[in-house]
Amino acid sequence: MSTSSSPTTVPEARARIDEINERVVELLAERQAIVDDLCELKADADRTVRDPEREAELLAHVRSVADEAGLPPTLAETLFEEILAHSVERQRRQRADGAAGPSAAGPSAKEPSAEEPAEKATGAVSTCGAQAQAG
């Protein structure tokens, strides 16, 4: 899948890996920013944090893309489950913070319970607003 030549030394290989790692982190940050925007849209539409149908579609797509790229589908799925679980937790924290604010009327009746598993989460979630910059 790479368009550049193969590294010929250990330092060159490590430098290429470092560059790829930086791109992965940059892409994750870009994804998070877009998901944060989507969070606002979902909040405006009174949508829940999780969307099991979207979760299944996203994970199936990730598995398929990984398989086509020669990456073990289970590895890609595991990585994305972690990314998505983080997004769910961020959105839940943001909604909890918003519910505690002076203008909040309380949590939405559609909000999932604390017992709802976050291991596999929708890609359509994250935090909204300033809290998005927090860990």
ROKETI-332448 format. One line per 4 residues: number of its first residue (from 1); their letters; for each residue x, y, z of N, C-alpha, C, O. Coordinates in steps of 0.1 Angstrom, whole numbers. Example, Ala and Ser with C-alpha at 12.3 -4.5 7.8 and 13.67 -1.06 7.14 Angstrom:
2
1 = AS = 132 -57 78 123 -45 78 132 -33 78 142 -33 85  128 -22 71 137 -11 71 129 0 79 134 11 80
This chain:
135
1 = MSTS = 8 -12 0 0 0 0 9 13 0 4 23 -4  21 11 5 30 23 5 35 26 -9 38 17 -17  36 39 -12 41 43 -25 56 46 -25 62 48 -36  62 46 -13 77 49 -13 84 36 -11 79 25 -9
5 = SSPT = 97 37 -14 106 25 -13 107 20 1 105 27 11  111 7 2 113 1 15 126 6 21 135 9 15  125 8 35 137 12 42 149 2 40 146 -10 39  161 7 40 172 -3 38 181 -4 51 190 -12 52
9 = TVPE = 178 4 61 185 3 74 175 4 85 164 8 84  180 -1 97 171 0 109 168 14 112 156 17 115  177 23 113 173 37 116 163 43 106 154 50 110  165 40 93 155 44 83 141 38 85 131 45 84
13 = ARAR = 141 26 89 128 19 91 121 26 104 109 28 104  129 28 114 124 34 126 119 48 123 109 53 128  126 56 115 122 69 112 109 69 104 100 77 106  107 60 95 95 58 87 83 55 97 72 60 95
17 = IDEI = 86 46 106 76 42 116 72 54 124 60 56 127  82 62 129 79 74 136 70 84 128 60 90 134  73 85 115 65 94 107 50 89 106 41 96 107  49 76 104 36 70 103 28 72 116 16 75 116
21 = NERV = 35 69 127 29 71 140 23 85 142 12 88 147  31 95 138 27 109 139 14 112 130 5 118 134  14 106 118 3 107 109 -10 101 115 -21 106 114  -8 89 122 -19 82 128 -25 91 139 -37 93 140
25 = VELL = -16 97 147 -21 106 158 -28 118 152 -38 122 157  -22 124 142 -29 136 136 -42 132 130 -52 140 131  -44 120 124 -57 116 119 -67 113 130 -78 116 128  -62 108 141 -71 106 152 -76 119 158 -87 121 162
29 = AERQ = -67 129 158 -71 143 163 -81 149 153 -91 155 158  -79 147 140 -88 152 130 -102 145 132 -112 152 131  -102 132 134 -114 124 136 -121 129 148 -134 131 148  -114 131 159 -120 136 171 -127 150 169 -138 152 174
33 = AIVD = -120 159 162 -126 172 160 -139 171 152 -149 178 155  -140 162 142 -152 160 134 -163 154 143 -174 158 142  -159 144 151 -169 138 160 -174 148 170 -186 147 174  -165 157 175 -170 167 184 -181 176 177 -191 179 184
37 = DLCE = -179 179 165 -189 186 157 -202 178 156 -213 183 158  -201 165 154 -212 156 152 -219 155 166 -232 154 166  -212 156 177 -218 156 190 -228 167 192 -239 165 197  -224 179 187 -233 191 188 -245 188 180 -257 191 184
41 = LKAD = -244 182 168 -255 180 159 -264 169 166 -277 171 166  -259 159 172 -267 149 179 -274 155 191 -285 152 193  -267 164 198 -273 170 210 -285 179 205 -296 178 212  -283 186 195 -294 195 189 -306 186 185 -317 191 186
45 = ADRT = -303 174 180 -314 165 175 -319 156 186 -327 147 183  -314 158 199 -318 149 210 -316 135 207 -325 126 210  -304 132 202 -301 118 199 -293 112 210 -286 119 218  -293 99 211 -286 92 222 -271 91 219 -266 93 208
49 = VRDP = -263 88 229 -249 87 228 -245 75 219 -237 77 210  -251 64 221 -248 52 213 -258 49 202 -270 53 203  -254 43 191 -262 39 180 -257 25 176 -248 24 167  -263 15 181 -258 1 179 -257 -3 164 -248 -10 160
53 = EREA = -267 2 156 -267 -1 142 -254 6 135 -248 -1 127  -251 18 139 -239 25 133 -227 18 138 -217 17 130  -227 14 151 -215 6 156 -212 -6 147 -201 -8 143  -222 -14 145 -220 -26 137 -216 -23 123 -207 -30 118
57 = ELLA = -221 -13 117 -217 -9 103 -203 -4 103 -195 -9 94  -199 4 112 -185 9 113 -175 -2 115 -165 -2 108  -178 -11 125 -168 -21 127 -167 -31 116 -156 -36 113  -178 -34 109 -178 -43 98 -170 -37 87 -162 -44 80
61 = HVRS = -171 -24 85 -164 -17 74 -149 -17 77 -141 -19 69  -146 -14 90 -132 -14 94 -125 -28 92 -114 -29 87  -133 -38 95 -128 -52 93 -125 -54 78 -115 -60 75  -134 -50 70 -133 -52 56 -121 -45 50 -114 -50 42
65 = VADE = -120 -32 54 -108 -24 49 -95 -30 54 -86 -31 46  -95 -35 66 -83 -41 71 -79 -53 63 -68 -56 60  -89 -62 61 -87 -74 54 -81 -71 40 -72 -78 35  -87 -61 33 -82 -58 20 -68 -52 20 -61 -54 10
69 = AGLP = -64 -46 31 -51 -40 32 -41 -50 37 -29 -46 38  -45 -62 40 -36 -72 46 -33 -71 60 -23 -76 65  -42 -64 68 -41 -62 82 -51 -72 89 -62 -73 84  -47 -78 99 -57 -87 106 -70 -79 110 -69 -70 117
73 = PTLA = -81 -84 105 -94 -77 108 -96 -76 123 -102 -66 128  -92 -86 131 -94 -85 145 -86 -74 152 -90 -68 161  -74 -71 146 -66 -60 152 -73 -47 149 -74 -39 158  -77 -45 137 -84 -32 134 -97 -30 142 -99 -20 147
77 = ETLF = -104 -41 144 -117 -40 151 -113 -37 166 -120 -28 172  -103 -43 172 -100 -41 185 -95 -26 187 -99 -19 197  -87 -21 178 -83 -7 179 -95 3 178 -96 12 186  -104 0 169 -116 9 168 -125 8 179 -132 17 183
81 = EEIL = -126 -4 185 -135 -5 197 -130 4 208 -138 10 215  -117 5 209 -111 13 219 -113 28 216 -117 36 225  -111 32 203 -114 46 199 -128 49 202 -131 60 207  -137 40 198 -151 43 200 -156 44 214 -164 52 218
85 = AHSV = -150 35 222 -153 35 237 -149 48 243 -156 54 251  -137 53 239 -133 66 243 -142 77 239 -146 86 247  -147 77 227 -157 87 222 -170 87 231 -175 97 234  -175 75 234 -187 74 242 -184 80 256 -193 88 260
89 = ERQR = -173 76 262 -170 82 275 -169 97 275 -174 103 284  -163 102 265 -161 117 264 -175 123 263 -178 133 269  -184 118 254 -197 124 253 -205 122 266 -212 132 269  -204 111 272 -212 110 285 -207 120 295 -215 126 302
93 = RQRA = -194 122 296 -189 132 305 -194 146 301 -198 154 310  -194 149 289 -198 162 284 -213 164 287 -217 175 292  -221 154 285 -235 155 288 -238 156 303 -247 164 307  -230 149 311 -231 150 325 -227 164 330 -234 170 338
97 = DGAA = -217 170 324 -213 183 327 -223 193 323 -226 203 331  -229 191 312 -240 200 307 -252 199 316 -259 209 318  -255 187 321 -267 186 329 -265 192 342 -275 196 349  -253 194 347 -250 201 360 -250 216 358 -250 223 368
101 = GPSA = -250 221 346 -250 235 344 -263 242 348 -273 236 350  -262 256 349 -274 263 354 -286 263 344 -297 265 348  -283 261 331 -294 262 321 -299 248 317 -309 247 310  -293 238 323 -297 224 319 -310 220 326 -312 223 338
105 = AGPS = -319 214 319 -331 209 325 -330 195 330 -340 189 335  -318 189 329 -316 175 333 -313 167 322 -314 171 310  -309 154 325 -306 145 314 -318 141 305 -329 141 310  -315 139 293 -325 135 283 -331 121 287 -323 112 292
109 = AKEP = -343 119 285 -349 106 287 -343 95 278 -343 83 281  -337 100 267 -331 90 258 -317 87 261 -311 78 255  -311 93 271 -297 91 275 -295 77 280 -303 72 289  -285 70 276 -283 56 281 -279 56 295 -274 66 301
113 = SAEE = -282 45 302 -279 43 316 -264 41 318 -257 39 308  -260 43 330 -245 41 333 -241 27 331 -229 24 329  -251 18 331 -248 4 330 -245 0 315 -240 -11 312  -249 8 306 -248 5 292 -233 4 288 -225 12 292
117 = PAEK = -229 -8 282 -215 -10 279 -210 0 270 -216 4 260  -197 4 272 -191 14 264 -180 7 255 -173 14 248  -178 -6 257 -167 -12 249 -169 -11 234 -159 -8 227  -181 -13 229 -183 -11 215 -192 1 214 -204 0 218
121 = ATGA = -187 12 208 -195 24 208 -196 30 194 -188 26 185  -206 38 192 -208 44 179 -197 54 175 -192 61 184  -194 55 163 -184 64 158 -190 78 157 -183 88 154  -203 79 160 -210 92 159 -211 99 172 -221 105 175
125 = VSTC = -201 98 181 -202 104 194 -188 110 198 -178 106 193  -189 119 207 -177 124 214 -182 135 223 -194 135 226  -174 144 227 -178 155 236 -181 167 227 -177 168 216  -188 176 233 -192 188 226 -184 200 233 -181 199 245
129 = GAQA = -181 210 225 -175 222 230 -162 221 237 -154 213 233  -159 229 247 -146 231 253 -141 218 259 -129 216 260  -150 210 264 -145 198 271 -138 188 261 -131 179 265  -139 190 248 -133 182 238 -118 182 239 -111 172 235
133 = QAG = -112 193 245 -98 193 246 -92 186 258 -80 183 258  -101 182 267 -97 174 279 -94 160 275 -100 155 265  -85 153 282 -80 139 280 -90 129 277 -87 118 275
